Amino acid sequence: HYKTNTFIEEHQRNLPAPMSNVLNQVAPSFIGISYLAQALEMKDLLETYGARFDLPDNFEENEDTFLELLPQMIEQFPLYFTKCAADSEVESAFFSLISMIQLLSQVDQIEETSKKLSSAIVADTTAERQLLKSRLLSQQFNCYQPSLRSTYLLLVNVLKLVVETGQLRHVTLDIDQISEWMSKWKCDVQEQRDVYRLLHEAFSAIQQGEKAIQALVRLLKLYSENEGVEAKSDAH
């Protein structure tokens, strides 16, 4: 369970202490409705989509219930892609979740929960609304400071959707900048390979051949002479 000792105080100040260190831009937050009321409304809607929630029958409407609901709503969020008619409603629900995540009292909680939301979208195997998924992941990536280690996973998930959709919007892929970020993230060799491979595939998918080659060159430089077979596989 998440730590909750400063949750209510920070919510009442309307700006959680860690946010300034985490966010580049603040997603829309609640207007005229409490965080718990918003969560319960989302729960009720998701249940009409077929979601099931693990809560006591006589749960109390308090902070602990919210913290129980949040990870479950994130897990069930992909139902919006198949059950919700309007893209704008899916996007509104997505940013409601981001607003809820921002209420968590510790930066590591925000990071881990954000990764779960990103991964839940990528893991959804339905073919519906791939462009919308790509847009949401890109917008989520842009919300967070790239100095955070968790941003590595957000970037990887963005790239996966670019490869799948063949479209790049709402995020800029600069190879030099991404290389600097990976240095800050202290990525190991395999993580760097994964990113450069995805960059190569992404640039190829959006028909930016020169950048695709640049990404491939950086990928191949990460192989030693004894790893020729693997390098040859990536080169093709």
N, C-alpha and C positions, 0 to 999 in steps of 0.2 A: 504493500500500500504506500501511497505517497505521503510524505510528511505534510502535516496540515497546520503546524503551530502558528504560522504567520499568514495563513491563507485569507482569513476574513479581514484582518487588518489591512492587508495589501489591496484586497478587492475594494474596501471602503475608500481607500485613497485613490482608487480608479487608475492606478499605475503601478503594477507589481514591480518591486525593486529590481529584479533581474532584467526586465524588458529592455532597458536602455542599453544593456550590454549584449543583447541577443538580437534585437530587431533592427532592420534598416528602415522599415516602414511599418506602421501599425495597421493591422487588418481591421475592418469594421468591427466594432464591438457592440454591446447591447444598448439599445435605445428604448427606454421605458419598460424594460423587463429585466428581472434578475437573472443571474447566471443559472440558478437552479430551475427557475420557471422555463427558461430556454431549453435546458437539458431535458426536462420532463416532457416538453412539447415535442422535442425531437424523438425521444423514446417512444411516445405514443404514435407518432407518424411511422417510425421504423417498424413498430409492431404491426401496423396495418400492411406493411410490405412483407411481413412474415418473420421479422426478427424476434428473437427470444432473449430475455434479459434475466440474469441471475440476481434477483433481489428478494429480500424477505417479503412475504405477503403484506405485512403491516409496516413497511419501511417508513421512516420519518423523513420529512422534507428538510434535510439539513446538509451541511458540508460533507459529512461522511458519505451520504447517499450520492452526492455529486461525484465524489472521487471514485465511488464504485461504478457509476454510470459511464464516466468519460472513456475508459479503455474499451468498454463494451460497445459504446456508440461508434468508436473508431473502427473496431473490428467489423461492425455491421454496415459501415458507411457505403461500401460498394453497392448495396441494394439500391441506392439512389440512381445508379446508372441504368438499371433495368426497369425500375418501377416508377420513377418520377418523370413526368411528361416534359417539363421545361428545363432547359439548360440553366436558366437564371435561378431556378429553385435549387438545383444541385449546387451551383456555385455559392448561393446564399448559405446553404447548410454547411458547405466546406469551410467558409470563412467564420461561421458560427463556431465550428469546432476549433479553428485556430484561435479565435478569441477566448474560448474556454481554456485551451492549452496555455495561453498567456497568463492565466490566473494562477497557475501553479507557482509555488513559492521558491523553488530552487531551479537554477539554470540547468542542472543535469536532468531534472524532471522534464523540463520543457524540451530539451534536446531528445531524450529518449521517446517521449510521447509523439513528438513531431516525426521522428523516424518511423514510428509505428503507423502513423497516418499515411505517410508517403508509401511505405511498403504495402499497406493494405490496398492502395489504389493500383500499384504495379502488379500485385499478386492476383488481382481480379482477372479471371480467365474469360469473361464474356467479351464479345467483340464490339459491343455497343459503346459509342461515344469515345472512341480512342483519342480524337482530337481534343475533346473536352478534358479528358484525363491528363493529356499532355499539357494543356493550358493551366490546369490547376496545379500540377507539379511544378511548372515553371514559376507560377506566381508564389507558391510556397517557398521555393528556393530563393526568390528575390526578397522575401520577407526577412531572411536571417543573415546575420553577419557571416561572411565567408571564412572568418578566422576560427569559427567553431568547428570542432572535429566532426560533429554530426553532419555538417554540410556535405561531407564526402558522399554519404549515402544518398542525400537529396539530389546531388549532382548525378550520381550513377543512375538513379531512377528517372531523372529527366532525360538523360541520354538514351535510355532503353526505349522510352516512348517516342523520341525523335527518330530512332532507327525504325521503329514499328510503323509510324505514321508518315514518315518521309517529309515532315514539316517541322520547321523551327520558328517558334514565335515566343515573344515575351521574355526571352533570355538570350544573352550574348555569349557565344562560345569563342573565347579567345585562348588559344593554346598556351601562349606565354603566361597569361594570367592564371590559368588553371594549373600550370606547372608550379607557379609561385605558391598557389594555395596548397598543392599537394606537399610542398616542402614544409609549409606551416603546419599542415595536418600530420606531418611525420609519417607519411604513407610508406609502407614497405614496398618491395619491388613488385610483388604480385598485384597489390592495389594499384600501383602506377600502370602496370601492364593492362589491367582491366579498364582503366580510364582511357588510356591512349587507344586501346582496341575499340572501345565504344565510340570515341571521338572519330576514329577512322571510319567506322561504320555509319556514324551519324552524318559526317560530311559527305560520304558517298551517297547516302540516302537523299540528301538535299542537293545533290549534284554540285558540290563545291570540291572539285577534284584536286585542286592545288593544296587546299587545307587537309584533305584526306591523305594526301601523300606526306605532308608534314607530320601528321599524327602517326602515320605508319613508320616513318623514319625514327621518330622518338621511341616508338614501341620497340623496334628492332634493336635500338641501341641498348635496351635493357637486357638483352640476352648475351651470355658469354659465348666463347668459342665452343664450349662443350654442350651448348644447348641449340645446336644447329637445326635439329629436327623440329623443335618447337618454333624456332624463328622462321623456318621455311613454311610451317603451317600457317603462321600469322601473315606471312608475306603473300599468301594466296587467299 
